[in-house]
Amino acid sequence: MDKPVVLDIFCGAGGMSEGFIQAGFDVGFACDINKQAMDTYVNRHKQLGYNVKFACVDIKKFSEEEFLKEFLGEKKVDVVCGGPPCQGFSLAGKRKQDDPRNMLFKSYIQTIKNVKPSYFVMENVEGLLSMKFDKFKGISGKNYKEATVPQILEEEFYKIGYKVEHKVLQANGYGVPQNRKRVFFIGHKIEKIRGKKYVDLVVPPKFPMRSVSKDVTIKLAIDDLSFLEAGHHTKKYHQNQSLSDYQSTSINGRTPAADGNPIKAELLSNHEATRHSAKVIERFSLIPEGGNLEDLKKRLSNDEWEKYKTKKLRCYRVKSDEPSPTVLTLPDDLIHYARNRIMTVRELARLQSFDDSFVFLGKRTTGGKKRKVELPQYTQVGNAVPPLMARAVAKEIMKAFIKSV
């Protein structure tokens, strides 16, 4: 049997694709509007020895029938996956229902309608489940009033011939050293009979069960990288260091290349520590594991706080014996448990379950207005679906696909 073909839209750097490749799929097509994401994504596929056709265009254009016909050619796509940008849905954000990014899932539905895959997977933040629109016009033409996003998605997909189920999954349940909750919508092709009656055209997939008995802690994930001090960088691993299973697997690789074997990382990429000022390093030194700047402000006198004060109070020192909090796109949210510095791109990539051989291209970080147009390495990592989490979902899709053939 040939490998089932995947189209990954809103693919970013490629976390979802990485998981699908690990589960045995051929991710032959991808789309994202950002050039930095494309560079990282295409480079990874080239490194693994796989061909990929990449469209660096706006999803609205990409989802058009004529564009997709030309882009996909005669190739049949079995699975579409992707996670529309979630800032508008995030509980950590401002949750503006008129945020244009919230409308991107409309183009996702349009893509499914035109591609007609057997299955699709859509990932997003948990906050999407409680997001409600005063009014929304679906691709079916129906006007929804006071409807939640899940209600809209389920009805819109049903109208184009898909049954959709959704479930909140937690990344640490699949070997990811991170407490990251995400909602996954999985759809499969159906034939409507009448009303709400339908028959399955393919075997419905299940959601993955927790696959690990014990959480992977931050220390087990990145302790071999913790030798780096603020302002330093290196491409060399420390030699003769005992490694945890997770560290060893990250170095030796999980994702099979075209020859069937994973790529071992010989050089340590993306491991550059930010050069903090003496004041910032001293401020970090006052925060214990599990503490943050708000705690520090309460502990210090007004005069002492005057010396260390900063506008950003969400900065948190991670606990070494627990999985990480959710890895976000801003690097200065998390302080290393053993060093008075923020995490490196490689350390956060480890916490997302990327192989060490996966190289993130482009600028390491950026700020100000450029954040709206650039996608630096830290953002590429923070936006990604953890590959091990994606793999768990992809394996269930593969089981259903094999039964359907």
Secondary structure, 3 states (H helix, E strand, C coil): CCCCEEEEECCCCCHHHHHHHHCCCEEEEEECCCHHHHHHHHHHHHHHCCCCEEECCCHHHHCCHHHHHHHHCCCCCCEEEECCCCCCCCCCCCCCCCCHHHHHHHHHHHHHHHHCCCEEEEEEEHHHHHCEEEEEECCCCCEEEEEEHHHHHHHHHHHCCEEEEEEEEEHHHHCCCECCEEEEEEEEEEEEEECCEEEECCCCCCCCCCCCCCCCCHHHHHHHHCCCCCCCECCCCCCCCCCCHHHHHHHHCCCECCCCCECCCCCCCCCECCCCCHHHHHHHHCCCCCCEHHHHHHHCCHHHHHHHCCCCCCCEECCCCCCECCCCCCHHHEECCCCCCECCHHHHHHHCCCCCCCCCCCCCCCCHHHHHCCCCHHHHHHHCCCHHHHHHHHHHHHHHHHHHC
